Amino acid sequence: MNELIKAIDKLKKEKNAVILAHYYTEGEIQDIADFVGDSLALAQWAAKTDADVIVMCGVHFMGETTKIICPNKKVLVPDMNAGCSLADSCPADKFAAFVSEHPDHTVISYVNTTAAVKAVTDVVVTSTNARQIVESFPADEKIIFGPDRNLGNYINSVTNRNMLLWDGACHVHEQFSVEKIVELKKNHPSALVLAHPECKNTVLALADVVGSTAALLKAAINSDQKEFIVATESGILHEMQKQCPEKTFIPAPPNDSTCACNECSFMRLNTLEKLYNCLNDETPEILVDKEVADKAIKSIKRMLDISAQLGL
């Protein structure tokens, strides 16, 4: 393992490469990365790096977003099969047809979408900035929000909006068991429940804190509580435990009784071996059609600009 890590570091220096990793990847991937963050932070970091090669350890849409932001850099991913169930729930052709049926609506799309969906979007959002970006529009603005219905419902509830929602969802966040969280809470009465807004509203109703992975991490760090039940992909527990070694983090279980935590199988496709091969061979490489990228960059840049204005 140590030899593999040394080899990756050597290749990184030789190729002027940086490794970006999402909080949902395995701990060993997070530990070797130059930067670990949620979708907004990764996009912001990609926009300012001077590296020649960027390795995105996450899922496919993250690699696409990085390539759109950095068209002149080589963007690699350890495994091209690392997809996203939420992105898959929003086929670009069907979403484009949906948008064309409502021409008087502003289109806000979650970052968990393909480049082709971003190309028919006015502004992209992440779970970190979704509420603030929605609230930056007039209260009577007609808005299409896609693809996550759970995040959209949550934003509607906290902003008193009535956005038109695409019917998509993340399979990981859909599967948390309300009954098992209630049971965990009985066994750990002082524990705070931290939940991602991609969860169903029945799970969010149990939460003490609702927020993005970065927001949940911050809440855990700043809280005086010593126990937390975490309802999001369990990869975030690695960073939570690193930042707060004296605290206990309990992954909220899914409905499947055989599992104690909820993992994204796509994120788990990122391994150290694949990361080494990816850097060594400079493949798989993410490429995005120029016409699609030229349209998609407008919605991504608008997100980055609004986020900067809002201090996010």
RAMOVEN-V195557 format. One record per helix or strand of 2 or more residues. SS is the DSSP state (H for helix, E for strand). FROM is the first residue (numbers start at 1). LEN is the number of residues. If there is no record, write none. Layout:
# RAMOVEN-V195557
ss=[SS | SS]
from=[FROM | FROM]
len=[LEN | LEN]
This chain:
# RAMOVEN-V195557
ss=[H | E | H | E | H | E | H | E | H | H | E | H | E | H | E | H | E | H | H | E | H | E | H | E | H | E | H | H | H]
from=[2 | 17 | 27 | 35 | 39 | 53 | 60 | 74 | 85 | 92 | 106 | 115 | 123 | 130 | 143 | 149 | 164 | 171 | 178 | 192 | 201 | 209 | 213 | 227 | 236 | 248 | 267 | 272 | 290]
len=[13 | 6 | 6 | 3 | 10 | 5 | 10 | 3 | 4 | 9 | 5 | 4 | 3 | 6 | 4 | 11 | 2 | 4 | 10 | 4 | 4 | 2 | 10 | 5 | 8 | 4 | 3 | 10 | 20]
